[in-house]
Amino acid sequence: MIAVGLTACGGGEAGSDVAQIEIRPVGDEMRFEQTEFTVKPGQQVRLVFVNTATSPAMQHNVVILTDPNAVDRVGTAAMEAGEANEYVPTDEAILAHTSLAAPGETVEVTFTAPSEPGDYKYICTFPGHYVMMQGTMRVAA
């Protein structure tokens, strides 16, 4: 069963609504259930990550990047960032990120989508997960 977690609230005017996005992992796999969502340029986005995994090794986060070429750089730097930083490195390509969620936890972040239309990658930066756990935030009018 696939649960769709994309909803929007508010009016249709640009900037007057908040996109509410819910993302979950695929069980105890290193994959996002929802690998794509669309928001408007400059729109407020409330991203909720519900970690439905059960294995203690399946801690996850959602890190949204402004540069599609930064996936490997940010993913590998996560290990150096360490547990104290929830495996989120300091990198100019990071637009927003959730906290690290243990199995059964829900975390969220609210941010403003880029004003430039395009495709923006999101990854999980828990060590080793970014290779498989990727998705795309599409910014389109």
mmCIF file of the C-alpha atoms, coordinates in Angstrom:
data_MODEL
# 
_entry.id   MODEL 
# 
loop_
_atom_site.group_PDB 
_atom_site.id 
_atom_site.type_symbol 
_atom_site.label_atom_id 
_atom_site.label_alt_id 
_atom_site.label_comp_id 
_atom_site.label_asym_id 
_atom_site.label_entity_id 
_atom_site.label_seq_id 
_atom_site.pdbx_PDB_ins_code 
_atom_site.Cartn_x 
_atom_site.Cartn_y 
_atom_site.Cartn_z 
_atom_site.occupancy 
_atom_site.B_iso_or_equiv 
_atom_site.pdbx_formal_charge 
_atom_site.auth_seq_id 
_atom_site.auth_comp_id 
_atom_site.auth_asym_id 
_atom_site.auth_atom_id 
_atom_site.pdbx_PDB_model_num 
ATOM 1   C CA . MET A 1 1   ? 0.000  0.000  0.000   1.00 0.00 ? 1   MET A CA 1 
ATOM 2   C CA . ILE A 1 2   ? 1.321  3.454  -0.890  1.00 0.00 ? 2   ILE A CA 1 
ATOM 3   C CA . ALA A 1 3   ? 0.348  6.455  1.201   1.00 0.00 ? 3   ALA A CA 1 
ATOM 4   C CA . VAL A 1 4   ? 0.443  9.749  -0.630  1.00 0.00 ? 4   VAL A CA 1 
ATOM 5   C CA . GLY A 1 5   ? 1.613  12.532 1.633   1.00 0.00 ? 5   GLY A CA 1 
ATOM 6   C CA . LEU A 1 6   ? 1.317  15.656 -0.484  1.00 0.00 ? 6   LEU A CA 1 
ATOM 7   C CA . THR A 1 7   ? -1.310 18.211 0.426   1.00 0.00 ? 7   THR A CA 1 
ATOM 8   C CA . ALA A 1 8   ? -1.647 21.941 0.026   1.00 0.00 ? 8   ALA A CA 1 
ATOM 9   C CA . CYS A 1 9   ? -3.516 24.394 2.191   1.00 0.00 ? 9   CYS A CA 1 
ATOM 10  C CA . GLY A 1 10  ? -4.641 27.938 1.622   1.00 0.00 ? 10  GLY A CA 1 
ATOM 11  C CA . GLY A 1 11  ? -5.628 29.948 -1.410  1.00 0.00 ? 11  GLY A CA 1 
ATOM 12  C CA . GLY A 1 12  ? -4.323 29.780 -4.924  1.00 0.00 ? 12  GLY A CA 1 
ATOM 13  C CA . GLU A 1 13  ? -2.317 33.010 -4.853  1.00 0.00 ? 13  GLU A CA 1 
ATOM 14  C CA . ALA A 1 14  ? 1.463  32.695 -4.955  1.00 0.00 ? 14  ALA A CA 1 
ATOM 15  C CA . GLY A 1 15  ? 2.952  32.998 -1.493  1.00 0.00 ? 15  GLY A CA 1 
ATOM 16  C CA . SER A 1 16  ? -0.435 32.795 0.263   1.00 0.00 ? 16  SER A CA 1 
ATOM 17  C CA . ASP A 1 17  ? -0.429 29.068 0.825   1.00 0.00 ? 17  ASP A CA 1 
ATOM 18  C CA . VAL A 1 18  ? 1.718  26.512 2.555   1.00 0.00 ? 18  VAL A CA 1 
ATOM 19  C CA . ALA A 1 19  ? 2.582  23.230 0.879   1.00 0.00 ? 19  ALA A CA 1 
ATOM 20  C CA . GLN A 1 20  ? 2.378  20.430 3.431   1.00 0.00 ? 20  GLN A CA 1 
ATOM 21  C CA . ILE A 1 21  ? 4.552  17.501 2.419   1.00 0.00 ? 21  ILE A CA 1 
ATOM 22  C CA . GLU A 1 22  ? 4.795  14.190 4.249   1.00 0.00 ? 22  GLU A CA 1 
ATOM 23  C CA . ILE A 1 23  ? 7.611  11.777 3.483   1.00 0.00 ? 23  ILE A CA 1 
ATOM 24  C CA . ARG A 1 24  ? 8.156  8.271  4.861   1.00 0.00 ? 24  ARG A CA 1 
ATOM 25  C CA . PRO A 1 25  ? 10.754 5.561  4.302   1.00 0.00 ? 25  PRO A CA 1 
ATOM 26  C CA . VAL A 1 26  ? 9.877  2.284  2.610   1.00 0.00 ? 26  VAL A CA 1 
ATOM 27  C CA . GLY A 1 27  ? 9.762  0.060  5.706   1.00 0.00 ? 27  GLY A CA 1 
ATOM 28  C CA . ASP A 1 28  ? 13.269 -0.829 6.857   1.00 0.00 ? 28  ASP A CA 1 
ATOM 29  C CA . GLU A 1 29  ? 14.780 -0.114 3.448   1.00 0.00 ? 29  GLU A CA 1 
ATOM 30  C CA . MET A 1 30  ? 17.066 2.783  2.626   1.00 0.00 ? 30  MET A CA 1 
ATOM 31  C CA . ARG A 1 31  ? 14.518 4.348  0.263   1.00 0.00 ? 31  ARG A CA 1 
ATOM 32  C CA . PHE A 1 32  ? 12.029 7.185  0.478   1.00 0.00 ? 32  PHE A CA 1 
ATOM 33  C CA . GLU A 1 33  ? 8.446  6.145  -0.223  1.00 0.00 ? 33  GLU A CA 1 
ATOM 34  C CA . GLN A 1 34  ? 7.823  9.484  -1.912  1.00 0.00 ? 34  GLN A CA 1 
ATOM 35  C CA . THR A 1 35  ? 10.601 10.289 -4.352  1.00 0.00 ? 35  THR A CA 1 
ATOM 36  C CA . GLU A 1 36  ? 9.104  13.456 -5.837  1.00 0.00 ? 36  GLU A CA 1 
ATOM 37  C CA . PHE A 1 37  ? 6.906  16.376 -4.871  1.00 0.00 ? 37  PHE A CA 1 
ATOM 38  C CA . THR A 1 38  ? 6.105  19.736 -6.439  1.00 0.00 ? 38  THR A CA 1 
ATOM 39  C CA . VAL A 1 39  ? 5.871  23.186 -4.846  1.00 0.00 ? 39  VAL A CA 1 
ATOM 40  C CA . LYS A 1 40  ? 5.541  26.711 -6.210  1.00 0.00 ? 40  LYS A CA 1 
ATOM 41  C CA . PRO A 1 41  ? 8.469  29.159 -6.461  1.00 0.00 ? 41  PRO A CA 1 
ATOM 42  C CA . GLY A 1 42  ? 8.855  31.043 -3.183  1.00 0.00 ? 42  GLY A CA 1 
ATOM 43  C CA . GLN A 1 43  ? 6.160  28.974 -1.465  1.00 0.00 ? 43  GLN A CA 1 
ATOM 44  C CA . GLN A 1 44  ? 6.344  28.129 2.228   1.00 0.00 ? 44  GLN A CA 1 
ATOM 45  C CA . VAL A 1 45  ? 6.870  24.394 2.635   1.00 0.00 ? 45  VAL A CA 1 
ATOM 46  C CA . ARG A 1 46  ? 6.149  22.397 5.779   1.00 0.00 ? 46  ARG A CA 1 
ATOM 47  C CA . LEU A 1 47  ? 7.947  19.093 5.304   1.00 0.00 ? 47  LEU A CA 1 
ATOM 48  C CA . VAL A 1 48  ? 7.066  16.343 7.788   1.00 0.00 ? 48  VAL A CA 1 
ATOM 49  C CA . PHE A 1 49  ? 9.145  13.166 7.896   1.00 0.00 ? 49  PHE A CA 1 
ATOM 50  C CA . VAL A 1 50  ? 7.470  10.182 9.565   1.00 0.00 ? 50  VAL A CA 1 
ATOM 51  C CA . ASN A 1 51  ? 10.000 7.434  10.246  1.00 0.00 ? 51  ASN A CA 1 
ATOM 52  C CA . THR A 1 52  ? 7.897  4.289  9.990   1.00 0.00 ? 52  THR A CA 1 
ATOM 53  C CA . ALA A 1 53  ? 10.966 2.008  10.068  1.00 0.00 ? 53  ALA A CA 1 
ATOM 54  C CA . THR A 1 54  ? 11.314 -0.486 12.924  1.00 0.00 ? 54  THR A CA 1 
ATOM 55  C CA . SER A 1 55  ? 15.019 -1.386 12.782  1.00 0.00 ? 55  SER A CA 1 
ATOM 56  C CA . PRO A 1 56  ? 17.181 0.737  15.149  1.00 0.00 ? 56  PRO A CA 1 
ATOM 57  C CA . ALA A 1 57  ? 19.701 1.137  12.287  1.00 0.00 ? 57  ALA A CA 1 
ATOM 58  C CA . MET A 1 58  ? 17.118 2.964  10.179  1.00 0.00 ? 58  MET A CA 1 
ATOM 59  C CA . GLN A 1 59  ? 17.524 6.495  11.485  1.00 0.00 ? 59  GLN A CA 1 
ATOM 60  C CA . HIS A 1 60  ? 16.749 9.031  8.772   1.00 0.00 ? 60  HIS A CA 1 
ATOM 61  C CA . ASN A 1 61  ? 16.480 12.712 7.937   1.00 0.00 ? 61  ASN A CA 1 
ATOM 62  C CA . VAL A 1 62  ? 15.567 14.763 4.883   1.00 0.00 ? 62  VAL A CA 1 
ATOM 63  C CA . VAL A 1 63  ? 18.146 17.240 3.567   1.00 0.00 ? 63  VAL A CA 1 
ATOM 64  C CA . ILE A 1 64  ? 17.120 19.456 0.633   1.00 0.00 ? 64  ILE A CA 1 
ATOM 65  C CA . LEU A 1 65  ? 19.882 20.692 -1.659  1.00 0.00 ? 65  LEU A CA 1 
ATOM 66  C CA . THR A 1 66  ? 20.037 23.680 -3.990  1.00 0.00 ? 66  THR A CA 1 
ATOM 67  C CA . ASP A 1 67  ? 22.776 22.157 -6.169  1.00 0.00 ? 67  ASP A CA 1 
ATOM 68  C CA . PRO A 1 68  ? 22.173 18.773 -7.870  1.00 0.00 ? 68  PRO A CA 1 
ATOM 69  C CA . ASN A 1 69  ? 25.937 18.266 -8.076  1.00 0.00 ? 69  ASN A CA 1 
ATOM 70  C CA . ALA A 1 70  ? 26.269 18.452 -4.272  1.00 0.00 ? 70  ALA A CA 1 
ATOM 71  C CA . VAL A 1 71  ? 24.665 15.072 -3.498  1.00 0.00 ? 71  VAL A CA 1 
ATOM 72  C CA . ASP A 1 72  ? 27.929 13.125 -3.192  1.00 0.00 ? 72  ASP A CA 1 
ATOM 73  C CA . ARG A 1 73  ? 29.770 15.972 -1.485  1.00 0.00 ? 73  ARG A CA 1 
ATOM 74  C CA . VAL A 1 74  ? 27.090 16.478 1.184   1.00 0.00 ? 74  VAL A CA 1 
ATOM 75  C CA . GLY A 1 75  ? 26.443 12.749 1.545   1.00 0.00 ? 75  GLY A CA 1 
ATOM 76  C CA . THR A 1 76  ? 30.083 11.920 2.200   1.00 0.00 ? 76  THR A CA 1 
ATOM 77  C CA . ALA A 1 77  ? 30.647 14.974 4.437   1.00 0.00 ? 77  ALA A CA 1 
ATOM 78  C CA . ALA A 1 78  ? 27.816 13.762 6.666   1.00 0.00 ? 78  ALA A CA 1 
ATOM 79  C CA . MET A 1 79  ? 30.101 11.213 8.303   1.00 0.00 ? 79  MET A CA 1 
ATOM 80  C CA . GLU A 1 80  ? 32.573 13.951 9.282   1.00 0.00 ? 80  GLU A CA 1 
ATOM 81  C CA . ALA A 1 81  ? 29.717 16.089 10.617  1.00 0.00 ? 81  ALA A CA 1 
ATOM 82  C CA . GLY A 1 82  ? 29.053 13.268 13.047  1.00 0.00 ? 82  GLY A CA 1 
ATOM 83  C CA . GLU A 1 83  ? 26.292 12.255 15.385  1.00 0.00 ? 83  GLU A CA 1 
ATOM 84  C CA . ALA A 1 84  ? 26.523 15.499 17.400  1.00 0.00 ? 84  ALA A CA 1 
ATOM 85  C CA . ASN A 1 85  ? 25.408 17.383 14.262  1.00 0.00 ? 85  ASN A CA 1 
ATOM 86  C CA . GLU A 1 86  ? 22.876 14.692 13.333  1.00 0.00 ? 86  GLU A CA 1 
ATOM 87  C CA . TYR A 1 87  ? 25.052 13.888 10.298  1.00 0.00 ? 87  TYR A CA 1 
ATOM 88  C CA . VAL A 1 88  ? 24.208 17.208 8.615   1.00 0.00 ? 88  VAL A CA 1 
ATOM 89  C CA . PRO A 1 89  ? 27.388 18.912 7.409   1.00 0.00 ? 89  PRO A CA 1 
ATOM 90  C CA . THR A 1 90  ? 27.816 22.642 6.966   1.00 0.00 ? 90  THR A CA 1 
ATOM 91  C CA . ASP A 1 91  ? 27.442 23.180 3.223   1.00 0.00 ? 91  ASP A CA 1 
ATOM 92  C CA . GLU A 1 92  ? 26.161 26.127 1.200   1.00 0.00 ? 92  GLU A CA 1 
ATOM 93  C CA . ALA A 1 93  ? 24.083 23.732 -0.928  1.00 0.00 ? 93  ALA A CA 1 
ATOM 94  C CA . ILE A 1 94  ? 21.817 22.775 1.991   1.00 0.00 ? 94  ILE A CA 1 
ATOM 95  C CA . LEU A 1 95  ? 18.520 24.645 1.707   1.00 0.00 ? 95  LEU A CA 1 
ATOM 96  C CA . ALA A 1 96  ? 16.774 22.974 4.656   1.00 0.00 ? 96  ALA A CA 1 
ATOM 97  C CA . HIS A 1 97  ? 16.877 19.797 6.713   1.00 0.00 ? 97  HIS A CA 1 
ATOM 98  C CA . THR A 1 98  ? 14.910 17.912 9.302   1.00 0.00 ? 98  THR A CA 1 
ATOM 99  C CA . SER A 1 99  ? 16.403 16.569 12.494  1.00 0.00 ? 99  SER A CA 1 
ATOM 100 C CA . LEU A 1 100 ? 17.436 12.938 12.563  1.00 0.00 ? 100 LEU A CA 1 
ATOM 101 C CA . ALA A 1 101 ? 14.437 10.695 13.300  1.00 0.00 ? 101 ALA A CA 1 
ATOM 102 C CA . ALA A 1 102 ? 14.749 7.353  15.064  1.00 0.00 ? 102 ALA A CA 1 
ATOM 103 C CA . PRO A 1 103 ? 12.242 4.640  14.111  1.00 0.00 ? 103 PRO A CA 1 
ATOM 104 C CA . GLY A 1 104 ? 8.778  5.687  15.230  1.00 0.00 ? 104 GLY A CA 1 
ATOM 105 C CA . GLU A 1 105 ? 9.641  9.404  15.424  1.00 0.00 ? 105 GLU A CA 1 
ATOM 106 C CA . THR A 1 106 ? 8.244  12.289 13.387  1.00 0.00 ? 106 THR A CA 1 
ATOM 107 C CA . VAL A 1 107 ? 10.280 15.420 12.620  1.00 0.00 ? 107 VAL A CA 1 
ATOM 108 C CA . GLU A 1 108 ? 9.558  18.471 10.502  1.00 0.00 ? 108 GLU A CA 1 
ATOM 109 C CA . VAL A 1 109 ? 11.022 21.608 9.016   1.00 0.00 ? 109 VAL A CA 1 
ATOM 110 C CA . THR A 1 110 ? 9.420  24.680 7.460   1.00 0.00 ? 110 THR A CA 1 
ATOM 111 C CA . PHE A 1 111 ? 11.276 26.589 4.756   1.00 0.00 ? 111 PHE A CA 1 
ATOM 112 C CA . THR A 1 112 ? 10.755 28.757 1.691   1.00 0.00 ? 112 THR A CA 1 
ATOM 113 C CA . ALA A 1 113 ? 11.091 27.042 -1.679  1.00 0.00 ? 113 ALA A CA 1 
ATOM 114 C CA . PRO A 1 114 ? 13.607 28.585 -4.081  1.00 0.00 ? 114 PRO A CA 1 
ATOM 115 C CA . SER A 1 115 ? 12.217 31.311 -6.332  1.00 0.00 ? 115 SER A CA 1 
ATOM 116 C CA . GLU A 1 116 ? 13.953 29.707 -9.304  1.00 0.00 ? 116 GLU A CA 1 
ATOM 117 C CA . PRO A 1 117 ? 11.910 26.902 -10.941 1.00 0.00 ? 117 PRO A CA 1 
ATOM 118 C CA . GLY A 1 118 ? 13.767 23.636 -11.303 1.00 0.00 ? 118 GLY A CA 1 
ATOM 119 C CA . ASP A 1 119 ? 14.489 20.265 -9.738  1.00 0.00 ? 119 ASP A CA 1 
ATOM 120 C CA . TYR A 1 120 ? 16.121 20.162 -6.300  1.00 0.00 ? 120 TYR A CA 1 
ATOM 121 C CA . LYS A 1 121 ? 17.438 16.920 -4.809  1.00 0.00 ? 121 LYS A CA 1 
ATOM 122 C CA . TYR A 1 122 ? 16.724 15.703 -1.307  1.00 0.00 ? 122 TYR A CA 1 
ATOM 123 C CA . ILE A 1 123 ? 18.673 12.984 0.469   1.00 0.00 ? 123 ILE A CA 1 
ATOM 124 C CA . CYS A 1 124 ? 19.058 11.250 3.825   1.00 0.00 ? 124 CYS A CA 1 
ATOM 125 C CA . THR A 1 125 ? 22.494 11.992 5.304   1.00 0.00 ? 125 THR A CA 1 
ATOM 126 C CA . PHE A 1 126 ? 22.587 9.225  7.917   1.00 0.00 ? 126 PHE A CA 1 
ATOM 127 C CA . PRO A 1 127 ? 25.912 7.492  7.085   1.00 0.00 ? 127 PRO A CA 1 
ATOM 128 C CA . GLY A 1 128 ? 25.682 5.531  3.845   1.00 0.00 ? 128 GLY A CA 1 
ATOM 129 C CA . HIS A 1 129 ? 21.997 6.223  3.215   1.00 0.00 ? 129 HIS A CA 1 
ATOM 130 C CA . TYR A 1 130 ? 22.330 9.066  0.689   1.00 0.00 ? 130 TYR A CA 1 
ATOM 131 C CA . VAL A 1 131 ? 23.298 6.709  -2.149  1.00 0.00 ? 131 VAL A CA 1 
ATOM 132 C CA . MET A 1 132 ? 19.848 5.054  -2.076  1.00 0.00 ? 132 MET A CA 1 
ATOM 133 C CA . MET A 1 133 ? 17.682 7.610  -0.257  1.00 0.00 ? 133 MET A CA 1 
ATOM 134 C CA . GLN A 1 134 ? 17.162 10.358 -2.814  1.00 0.00 ? 134 GLN A CA 1 
ATOM 135 C CA . GLY A 1 135 ? 14.223 12.268 -4.175  1.00 0.00 ? 135 GLY A CA 1 
ATOM 136 C CA . THR A 1 136 ? 13.385 15.410 -6.106  1.00 0.00 ? 136 THR A CA 1 
ATOM 137 C CA . MET A 1 137 ? 11.568 18.546 -5.019  1.00 0.00 ? 137 MET A CA 1 
ATOM 138 C CA . ARG A 1 138 ? 10.258 20.134 -8.202  1.00 0.00 ? 138 ARG A CA 1 
ATOM 139 C CA . VAL A 1 139 ? 9.717  23.891 -8.086  1.00 0.00 ? 139 VAL A CA 1 
ATOM 140 C CA . ALA A 1 140 ? 7.225  24.868 -10.782 1.00 0.00 ? 140 ALA A CA 1 
ATOM 141 C CA . ALA A 1 141 ? 4.680  27.653 -11.285 1.00 0.00 ? 141 ALA A CA 1 
# 
